[in-house]
Amino acid sequence: MLERNRNIVNKWISDYFSTIKSSNDLQRAIKYGISNGGKRLRPHFIIELSKILDIPQSSYRNLSLGIEFIHCYSLIHDDLPCMDNDDYRRGKLSVHKKFSESTAILAGNSIFSMALELILDKKTHKDEKIRSDLSRMILNYSGPSGLMEGQFYDLYHEKKPAGKQKILNTYGLKTSKLFELSMALPFILKKRRKKEIEAAKLYGRNFGLIYQIADDFSDLDKNFKETGKLTRKDKGKGKKTLVSKIGRKAALGLCDKLAEEATSRGSIFNNNKYSFKEMILNITKRVNS
């Protein structure tokens, strides 16, 4: 199912760029930063929830691409020399290494604008207020009290003391916010009850926390061929990770607790008929393996 949706999203991305006629290094950097692989996890969640909630494909296509574009933009900026200074992403040169640092910055900014254009398109929803609500939430979750704040703290805490709660707060901002958006936006689009939206946010938050902890383990235990980026950099940079703070056993125990909490509410997330419970439990199993 995940692979099927990944192929669908990649086809949508290809179709999207086929309509863009101009060609220069900025456009090539934009396309490269979006098209150079990735699991497409966030749009996968949007697609699956949209099918359950009976949302038209024209709507969830725009939602899926919009959130994936924001994710790609964040990775381009995350890799910059002034940020994490990563030369590789998904097994390929990062955008600033493939092109230039200035082009990478401009490409990231452009991709964020493209994401908002998709969300504000009438195909996303005919009701202007609904489109405005979706956009407002995206701006809130990706701005200085969301994704950007998480990136700030991720860099700020390097080589500085940081407790467990500060690390988890950084993870919740930097990684969980886009997963929360992916889970909540379909419910908001369909004007579902606040209780359902909150259950969706909880699942997204906890999934993101587990996903980031799994990434910490990957950085310690895996190599470039397995991850597509240089590993064991966090320790050398003095980056604070949950695993380094509380140890492997406690981190694994927290993953189990978070997965149980995420699937304890809402019929969709605790229903074996759907894939959400299996997906979050599979990440905890992957961390434990």
Sequence and secondary structure as in RCSB ss.txt:
>XXXX:A:sequence
MLERNRNIVNKWISDYFSTIKSSNDLQRAIKYGISNGGKRLRPHFIIELSKILDIPQSSYRNLSLGIEFIHCYSL
IHDDLPCMDNDDYRRGKLSVHKKFSESTAILAGNSIFSMALELILDKKTHKDEKIRSDLSRMILNYSGPSGLMEG
QFYDLYHEKKPAGKQKILNTYGLKTSKLFELSMALPFILKKRRKKEIEAAKLYGRNFGLIYQIADDFSDLDKNFK
ETGKLTRKDKGKGKKTLVSKIGRKAALGLCDKLAEEATSRGSIFNNNKYSFKEMILNITKRVNS
>XXXX:A:secstr
 HHHHHHHHHHHHHHHHHT    SHHHHHHHHHHHS    HHHHHHHHHHHHTT  HHHHHHHHHHHHHHHHHHH
HHHTSTTTT  SEETTEE HHHHS HHHHHHHHHHHHHHHHHHHHSTTT S HHHHHHHHHHHHHHHSTTTHHHH
HHHHHHTTTS   HHHHHHHHIIIIIHHHHHHHHHHHHHTT  HHHHHHHHHHHHHHHHHHHHHHHHHHHH  HH
HHSS  SHHHHHT   HHHHH HHHHHHHHHHHHHHHTSSSTTTT TTSSHHHHHHHHHHHHH 
